[in-house]
Amino acid sequence: MNQILTRLFCSTTMTLCLLGVASAQDTRLPAVGTPTGTAFDEVAPAGQQLANVDFRHGGSIDAVRLGYRDRWHAPTGASAWHGGPSGLPGSFAVAAHDALASAEIWVNNGIVVGVRLSSHNGQQQAFGQAVGSLASFAAAPQDEIIGLHGTHSSGLVFSLGVTTRPRLATGSVFGTACGPHATRFRAGSEFLRLGARGVVEVTNVPAGQSLGIIVAGFSTTTVAGLPLPMSLTPMGATGCTLYVATDSITFVAVEPDRSAGFSVTVPNTPTLAGLTVSFQGFVIGVNNPANLAAANAMTCTVGAL
């Protein structure tokens, strides 16, 4: 299975498996604007990323606030507002398994008047107005923006810059099992990190069975030209659903705790950061015509941290 997934991870171009290793340090890019007023410097805590960037804006950027989430996309809190209470509310919400990639910042007459944010997956949104001098900040493909810093008064943002960090490995669970089974990371090997090994398992394999099944795929919307999710009831797996494209199907040995898992070693290749792959576990030996039951599914995004 490691060989199959390594080929899948490296299938876009041959160069994907030949690049170097991403840095694990934050990079603070200098702010643009006027360095006056009250300084602020907000970054996502370790093991977290930006969930949203909130603005109060109009003819200028009047205030900014950051929201954070954990690896499973659960909200964890927000920074204080930096700036004043005036202006229209606006928010850039980062989609699951995406990350903030760039910020374009306009400065006019010594204040920040406009910001346009973009994600790695192409989401864009602008706030304020696009006039004056433009400065562009872009994270490398294997990195993400995880913070903003600058200066403000009680009513305006005078300067603004960004902080980047290597992409965070993330996950999300979805779908419904047709039995007491779950697809999950084995304890102690969570998430898909560059140069590291993760173990994906299916739980509660029926007694007497020596094998479980793990399906891995790069899509949760289609399989063999057919839409997902797909009901497996017509195939005899009553009440069960396929959620993941079947790019790889692997039989894996059952452990004494009745789980069945396999190791996924991600090449230490920075351009793989941000790659999304999904998994779904299946068990055999159940009481239906197909002798098969499906667990829920899990989507994982490769990261460096």
VMD Tcl script that draws the C-alpha trace (Angstrom):
set ca {
  {0.00 0.00 0.00}
  {2.89 2.36 0.72}
  {4.16 1.83 -2.81}
  {0.69 2.44 -4.30}
  {0.14 5.68 -2.39}
  {3.70 6.85 -3.06}
  {3.02 6.47 -6.78}
  {-0.28 8.32 -6.35}
  {1.37 11.10 -4.36}
  {4.14 11.43 -6.97}
  {2.02 10.98 -10.09}
  {1.57 14.66 -11.05}
  {5.15 15.12 -12.27}
  {8.37 13.24 -11.70}
  {9.86 16.30 -10.01}
  {7.43 16.05 -7.08}
  {9.55 13.33 -5.50}
  {12.89 15.09 -5.99}
  {12.48 18.35 -4.09}
  {13.89 19.42 -0.74}
  {12.42 19.72 2.75}
  {10.23 22.62 3.94}
  {11.37 24.78 6.83}
  {9.47 24.44 10.10}
  {9.87 28.10 11.09}
  {7.43 30.98 10.92}
  {8.37 33.72 8.47}
  {7.28 37.26 9.38}
  {7.07 39.46 6.29}
  {7.46 43.21 6.98}
  {4.33 45.33 7.19}
  {3.52 48.04 4.67}
  {1.97 51.38 5.60}
  {2.80 53.81 8.39}
  {4.48 52.32 11.49}
  {2.61 54.50 13.95}
  {-0.06 53.82 16.55}
  {-0.51 50.65 18.60}
  {1.39 47.57 17.40}
  {-0.25 44.15 17.13}
  {1.06 40.74 16.11}
  {-1.41 37.84 15.90}
  {-0.56 34.29 14.79}
  {-2.38 30.96 14.98}
  {-1.19 28.85 17.95}
  {0.97 25.83 17.24}
  {-1.06 23.02 15.67}
  {-3.71 25.43 14.43}
  {-4.40 27.56 11.35}
  {-6.54 30.49 10.27}
  {-10.24 29.73 10.01}
  {-11.30 33.27 9.10}
  {-10.09 36.85 8.81}
  {-12.69 39.45 9.85}
  {-12.67 43.09 8.80}
  {-14.48 46.32 9.46}
  {-14.08 48.29 6.28}
  {-15.43 50.92 3.89}
  {-13.17 53.56 2.36}
  {-10.39 52.08 4.48}
  {-9.60 49.07 6.64}
  {-10.90 50.17 10.03}
  {-10.21 47.00 12.03}
  {-9.08 43.38 11.67}
  {-9.49 40.19 13.71}
  {-8.31 36.58 13.20}
  {-10.18 33.35 13.94}
  {-8.44 29.99 14.46}
  {-9.24 26.28 14.09}
  {-7.54 23.00 14.96}
  {-6.42 20.16 12.69}
  {-9.96 18.75 12.57}
  {-11.38 22.16 11.54}
  {-13.02 22.80 14.91}
  {-13.02 26.52 15.90}
  {-10.65 27.28 18.77}
  {-11.08 31.01 19.33}
  {-10.23 34.42 17.91}
  {-7.87 37.32 18.46}
  {-8.96 40.71 19.72}
  {-10.12 43.34 17.24}
  {-7.34 45.67 16.15}
  {-8.70 49.06 15.06}
  {-12.02 50.76 15.68}
  {-15.74 49.95 15.73}
  {-16.74 51.73 12.53}
  {-17.09 50.27 9.04}
  {-19.05 47.47 7.43}
  {-18.45 43.90 8.68}
  {-16.83 41.42 6.32}
  {-15.17 38.02 6.69}
  {-12.93 35.74 4.66}
  {-13.80 32.18 5.78}
  {-11.18 29.61 4.79}
  {-12.80 26.42 3.47}
  {-11.99 23.04 4.99}
  {-8.77 21.49 3.64}
  {-7.73 24.87 2.22}
  {-5.37 27.52 3.59}
  {-4.72 31.22 3.18}
  {-2.11 31.70 0.44}
  {-1.75 35.42 -0.33}
  {-2.68 38.93 0.72}
  {-2.70 42.05 -1.45}
  {-2.62 45.22 0.63}
  {-3.33 48.76 -0.60}
  {-1.97 51.78 1.28}
  {-3.11 55.35 0.57}
  {-2.30 58.52 2.50}
  {-0.48 56.54 5.17}
  {-3.27 54.09 6.06}
  {-4.35 50.64 4.89}
  {-7.36 51.17 2.62}
  {-7.83 47.75 1.00}
  {-7.03 44.04 1.37}
  {-7.64 41.15 -1.00}
  {-7.13 37.63 0.33}
  {-6.71 34.43 -1.69}
  {-6.52 30.78 -0.69}
  {-4.45 27.97 -2.17}
  {-7.60 26.51 -3.77}
  {-8.51 29.79 -5.51}
  {-10.99 31.37 -3.10}
  {-10.74 35.21 -3.22}
  {-12.38 38.13 -1.45}
  {-11.64 41.86 -1.26}
  {-12.29 44.39 1.50}
  {-12.03 48.18 1.46}
  {-10.90 49.81 -1.77}
  {-8.13 49.10 -4.27}
  {-6.45 52.52 -4.47}
  {-2.97 53.81 -3.71}
  {0.18 51.70 -3.47}
  {-0.13 47.92 -3.72}
  {2.02 45.38 -1.88}
  {1.59 41.66 -2.47}
  {2.45 38.92 0.04}
  {2.38 35.28 -1.10}
  {3.12 32.13 0.86}
  {5.11 29.46 -0.93}
  {3.00 26.55 -2.24}
  {4.04 24.41 0.75}
  {3.29 27.22 3.25}
  {0.23 29.12 4.48}
  {-0.46 32.51 6.01}
  {-1.15 32.02 9.72}
  {-0.94 35.56 11.08}
  {-1.18 39.32 10.57}
  {0.77 42.08 12.24}
  {0.92 45.85 11.99}
  {-0.21 49.02 13.72}
  {-3.57 50.65 14.37}
  {-5.37 53.48 16.13}
  {-8.80 53.48 17.69}
  {-10.35 53.81 14.25}
  {-7.89 52.84 11.49}
  {-5.27 50.26 10.53}
  {-2.06 52.10 9.65}
  {0.13 49.18 8.57}
  {-0.26 45.48 7.84}
  {1.97 42.49 7.13}
  {1.68 38.70 7.19}
  {3.32 35.71 8.86}
  {3.64 32.38 7.05}
  {4.26 28.86 8.29}
  {4.60 25.44 6.60}
  {1.19 23.89 5.85}
  {-0.62 22.16 8.68}
  {-1.66 18.54 8.20}
  {-5.44 18.39 8.72}
  {-8.32 15.92 8.66}
  {-12.09 15.69 8.70}
  {-14.50 12.80 9.24}
  {-17.73 12.50 7.25}
  {-20.39 10.04 6.22}
  {-22.31 7.40 8.16}
  {-21.25 3.83 8.86}
  {-23.70 0.95 8.35}
  {-22.50 -0.77 11.48}
  {-20.28 -0.22 14.54}
  {-17.22 0.58 12.45}
  {-15.10 3.72 12.11}
  {-12.34 4.96 9.83}
  {-9.70 6.78 11.86}
  {-6.02 7.38 12.48}
  {-4.41 4.92 14.84}
  {-3.41 6.59 18.13}
  {0.13 7.96 18.00}
  {0.27 8.19 14.20}
  {-2.24 10.93 13.46}
  {-2.38 12.88 10.18}
  {-0.35 12.76 6.98}
  {2.88 14.69 7.41}
  {5.75 15.11 4.98}
  {8.41 12.51 5.64}
  {6.34 10.77 8.30}
  {4.22 7.64 8.66}
  {0.51 7.62 9.40}
  {-1.65 4.57 10.09}
  {-5.26 4.59 8.89}
  {-7.47 1.87 10.37}
  {-11.00 0.49 10.35}
  {-12.37 -0.59 13.72}
  {-14.60 -3.42 15.00}
  {-13.76 -6.05 12.41}
  {-16.07 -9.05 13.11}
  {-14.64 -11.91 15.14}
  {-13.18 -14.69 13.03}
  {-12.13 -12.36 10.22}
  {-8.42 -11.86 9.55}
  {-8.66 -9.00 7.05}
  {-10.18 -5.56 6.74}
  {-10.32 -3.29 3.71}
  {-9.12 0.29 3.28}
  {-10.10 2.28 0.20}
  {-8.05 5.38 -0.68}
  {-8.99 7.95 -3.30}
  {-8.42 11.49 -4.46}
  {-12.12 12.30 -4.98}
  {-15.24 12.31 -2.86}
  {-17.49 13.42 -5.72}
  {-17.05 10.81 -8.46}
  {-15.87 7.23 -8.93}
  {-15.49 5.68 -12.39}
  {-17.60 8.51 -13.81}
  {-20.45 7.93 -11.34}
  {-21.44 10.36 -8.57}
  {-20.47 9.94 -4.93}
  {-21.81 9.20 -2.38}
  {-23.02 5.90 -3.88}
  {-25.49 3.53 -2.21}
  {-24.18 -0.03 -1.93}
  {-27.61 -1.48 -1.17}
  {-28.16 -2.58 -4.83}
  {-24.92 -4.57 -4.52}
  {-26.12 -6.37 -1.40}
  {-24.48 -4.19 1.27}
  {-27.80 -3.05 2.72}
  {-27.79 0.50 4.08}
  {-24.12 1.03 3.27}
  {-22.58 3.89 1.28}
  {-19.37 4.38 -0.68}
  {-17.98 7.87 -0.05}
  {-14.48 7.68 -1.58}
  {-13.14 7.04 -5.07}
  {-11.51 3.61 -5.34}
  {-8.06 4.67 -6.56}
  {-6.57 2.09 -4.20}
  {-8.22 -0.92 -2.49}
  {-6.10 -2.79 0.06}
  {-6.78 -5.80 2.29}
  {-5.09 -5.30 5.65}
  {-4.46 -7.65 8.56}
  {-6.60 -7.51 11.70}
  {-4.90 -6.64 15.00}
  {-5.77 -8.18 18.39}
  {-8.03 -5.18 19.18}
  {-10.10 -6.07 16.06}
  {-8.86 -3.07 14.09}
  {-7.21 -3.36 10.69}
  {-4.83 -0.64 9.54}
  {-2.05 0.13 7.13}
  {0.86 2.53 7.09}
  {1.04 5.49 4.73}
  {4.50 7.05 4.43}
  {4.38 10.45 2.72}
  {7.50 11.40 0.73}
  {9.41 14.32 2.23}
  {8.52 16.51 -0.75}
  {7.36 20.07 -0.01}
  {5.11 20.35 -3.06}
  {2.94 17.54 -1.69}
  {1.81 19.86 1.11}
  {-1.86 20.64 0.53}
  {-2.56 17.40 -1.34}
  {-5.89 15.91 -0.22}
  {-6.60 12.17 -0.04}
  {-9.61 10.39 1.45}
  {-9.99 6.99 3.10}
  {-12.87 4.65 3.92}
  {-12.74 1.39 5.81}
  {-14.77 -1.76 5.07}
  {-15.19 -5.03 6.93}
  {-16.21 -8.47 5.69}
  {-18.05 -11.21 7.51}
  {-21.27 -9.34 8.25}
  {-24.87 -10.48 7.86}
  {-25.95 -9.12 4.48}
  {-25.92 -10.53 0.92}
  {-22.63 -8.82 0.08}
  {-20.98 -10.00 3.31}
  {-19.65 -6.41 3.53}
  {-20.14 -3.35 5.75}
  {-18.81 0.18 5.31}
  {-17.40 2.54 7.93}
  {-17.57 6.31 7.67}
  {-14.89 8.18 5.72}
  {-12.04 10.56 6.43}
  {-10.39 13.25 4.29}
  {-6.80 14.23 5.04}
  {-4.66 17.09 3.77}
  {-0.89 16.55 3.68}
  {1.10 19.07 5.71}
  {4.58 19.66 7.04}
  {3.50 20.18 10.66}
}
mol new
graphics top color blue
foreach p $ca { graphics top sphere $p radius 0.5 }
foreach p [lrange $ca 0 end-1] q [lrange $ca 1 end] { graphics top cylinder $p $q radius 0.2 }
display resetview
